[in-house]
Amino acid sequence: MRRTIAVVTTSRADYSHLYWPMHDLCAHPEVDLKVIVLGSHLSPEFGMTVDEIVKDGFAIASRIECLLSSDTDVGMAKTIGLATLSLADVLGAMRPDLLLLIADRYEMLAPAAVALALRIPIAHIEGGEISEGAIDDAVRNALTKMSHIHFTSTYGARARVIAMGEEEWRVHRAGAPSLDHLKRQTLFSRSDLERRLGVNLAQPTLLVAYHPVTILRDTTVEADALFEALASLDGQILFCYPNADAGSRLLIERTREFLHHRGTGQVFTNMDALTYWSLLRQVEALAGNSSSGIMETASFALPTVNIGMRQQGRERPRNVLYAAPNADSIRHAIMKARSPAFRASLEGMTNPYGEGTAARKIVDVLTKVTLDSTLLVKHAPEAKL
């Protein structure tokens, strides 16, 4: 019998990671894939990225409107509640054999809680990592304990998941599935990318991917230092939209104001994964506090400046420089990242987050794992007194 596997995607960020697992599950003759879309995917303000999913050929089983037009933590909390109510109906009717979730977005608490109540086994991608400066860290750990199968990006993350009490047979080091894009697709050339984005990449270009620091009550307090540092730099600066978190609208406003006064540069509401990866190959450096700067830029040996506390605790490849959230530290780190000597020092480096084969490993496990009480009943390790 074909097994029904449901996948939940909430934003452009997680979809770029889920694309290849979804692609391979959809193509598998023994899988009935059900794609559930919610959150910022359905928001015109954040690029209506559900259209990208449809364009990629995926049939959408359910669209769940739950993202409040808000810029507060209360709005985030209510979004979880709205998603939970709708998902109870959707998953209650669908009853998939497995539910696949990824990473650490707060919205993912809703499908996990519903699946737990409905006794639907959960498979989780990218557990065991650390990002102490965001609520994502607690969300990720909660999802790990609610899940029954785990796919980690690094060997260190696998060890941490096992240390949390998960049985070893459940925990698989697959690598980050976003890296599959690099192995399985042909990136755009510089000229093609320039036409698609309307930019000139012959000049030195800094890409900025910066998000609210959700562990802080004032989620944008560290952004003051970022914009002060950027104002003193030469060259072209391009921005990616922040995540739909408390404070994101303020960051968007400040970014547009910064670009208006600077007179050059652009902010991109949404970039598909292939365009984003192609841009990483062309820019001089990346700066910000996105997990992409930790997990993905190493595949290009791209100098990266990680700012502030959001990604604190993550395993960092040697292309990543740390900057404290003050203008001098950020400016100094970007200058070092731009230096020929630092770029030369990165030649031959490898990415600890994977080899570009994650989807194959994930699909192999999901299509072969036994679907019985053995999967649902987790056994705790013996306590050492």
Steps between C-alpha positions, in 0.01 A plus 500: 500500500611858434576692815363852542766748605394856583749787489441838666670810360449847650744734323741551212785407734381151591366431150849544352614226740199277438493525121715195419351269767155602369613451140629149569203400714263620227685290242508187717252233379416391854429846644190718492639846580272754670635856510356728768575871459454767765654813654682759291466287185146639473593863576523752212722714727761222511482418130209251480754221470230235474506588128858373482393164643224468241737609222739224606225247426389399851131441563396673822277290722411782739556875536469629854461872566645572843756782477373812673576840348702585807853595602486378860570192708129479583434472127750213481331320788154542347631371168596174675148475641325565168724248324428238768123535463510462122757222499288296743230483232741447209716229659200345673340441160822415314656262759837468321732212583782748567532875546824665386607824672818703482716716719387754753235749388246575775210410267628138494383456860142488369525197267721318752249546784209391282684194366595400855134507607395305191779239541652585162874420495720806439825513304713807572782652295783713649461424867792511743634838389542805723388861452491650846396849388158397369193320629578266211740317731223396741263426212757273336558307822125467563449364148782252557333355810161486324645321195560133428756515217784752481715623212788717618729723294826426684649219704517734799126566470435125486696453821297774672168344394613165642616677818143632535388140549405403145578142401793473260311304234262794461772759434655532153768744390375603156654845451307821434260441207547857377846395381339262251425802281868545433551140392178447308448830317703721268547847646429811296792673335585852609336653191182293546487594866547869422207487259279319750576736789566825314838557663859545389715237669827609340546741792585383853173386658409422861187291562317557831264241652389628839203391718345607832673361809192332645648408838519873589198705605615769254564272202668769287727661757815354340402641159615852594861388488449319169363803315762730654776271376348459153472878460879529515572237233555547130378269226158365417278362780211262434248387763281194541162540674495399866288214636140569604584545869427770756697803381525397134294793374724745686806340339341524156421867562855575613647315205294697250589826676870404496492425127310822428765714672785299348354533151617155387434136581186289515288292737347177370166390642548146381764306312453141394768259619684476168523879466618534860768233463616658174529836676712345776747394233530857365510730804811610686370403845185441702417678826214455745365246745332245274559126537578505128823681583598211723369200307521589132770756422776253586413311179634802309778582747319836517627738771215550745452734796263367766370789712382492859338227703233346273715208378706474817605139563478368144785297355682758287706413191824694464357740241283656773629798699324610817412866563364638825188717459687829486592702192878480541500121539272454198702740285828332592362151430363602159831660405677175592245296305565719194877458518671285235705333773194370685334377183822324398516329840168328427611315187428130518268521802209259538152556638431304822126532438490247221595373158181573302346153540257563787174448309601153384584395857181651642272337242672164539425496874144636470403238242650205688434570869249260656169671575389332824503559875879459499521839331254678729622363834831658595715350771703716736860412575585354839575765760858505623498560875 
